[in-house]
């Protein structure tokens, strides 16, 4: 088993990524390539950076990867605002993902501080 597979933040980031993938899959075809791809990439980057950082040779390097994960969440939320404004997602879906984003950022920051 890899170290990251034991981390709760990684497990939550995987769920987060899957939620975003499911959401983006329902976007209109005309935005699947640009907005859909951007949203998918930023959301998947969250768990990928946690995984990559867990293999770091130092705590400082791992913290840097956790910072990348946090930034990817911010990027995802920004794209979500656009999707909501264009009415590709409903308000309640936006609010649910937004709350999930806030919670994940808090947990990643807390884990980073413990390192």
N, C-alpha and C positions, 0 to 999 in steps of 0.2 A: 504494500500500500504506500502511496506517495503521501508526503506530509500534508499537502493541501487538502487531500481527501478527508482529513479528520477535522478540518476547520469549519466551524459553523458559518462563518462569513462566506466561505467559498460555496457551501451548500445553498445559502440564501441567494448568492449571486447567480448560481445556476438556475434557480427558480425564477429569478428576476429576468434573466436572459430568455428563458422559455416563454415567460409572459409577454415580453416585448416581441419575440418572434411570432407568436400567435397573433398579436395585435397587428403587426406590420403585414402579415399575410393577408389581412382583410382590407388593406388599402386599395384604392382604385389602381388599375393596371398602369395608368399614365404616371404614377409616382412610385411604382414599385422599385424602379432602378435608382432614382436619386434619393428621395426622402426615406423610402423603405430600406434601402441598402445602408444608408447612413445610420438609421435607427438600429438596425440589426447589428452593425459593426460596433457601435458605441456600447450597446448593451452586452454583447458577447465579450467585449474587451474587459469588462469588470471582472468576471471570473477568471479570464485568461491571465490578467495581470496578477491576481492573487496567486494563481497556480505558479506562474513564472517566478514571482518574487519569493515564494516559499523555498525555491531551490537556490536562493542567493547564498553567497559565502559570508555575508555579514548582515547584521540587523539593519544597518543604515541602508544597504541596498534593498532589503526587503521593504523597508519603510518607503523608499522611493517608488517601488512598484505599487504599494498600497495607495500612495498619492495619485498614481496614474489611474488606479481603479476609481478613486473618488472623482477625478476629473472626467472619467468616462461616464459616470452617473450624471454629472452636471451636463455633459454633452447630450446624453439621452433625454434629460428633462427639457433641454432647450428644443430639441427636435419634437418632443411631445407637445410643446406649446404651439409649434407650427401646425402639427397634425390636428390639434384641437381647433385652432383658428380656421383651418381649412375644412373643418367638420368631417375629418376622416375618422375621428374618434369622438365618442360622446363624453359629456362632462363628467359623468359618474366614473367612467373608465379612466379618464385623465386623473381624477381625484384619487382613485385607488392606486394607480401606478405612481403618482406623485408622493403619496404617503409612504408607499413601499420604498421609493427612492430616498426619502428623508431618513427613514429608519435604517436603511442599508448604509448610508453615509455615516450616520452616528455610530453604527456598529464597527465599520471599518476604521473610523477615527479612534474609537476606543481601543480596538485591537492594536492599532499602530502605537498608541501611547503606552500600552502594556509592554510592547517589545522593548 
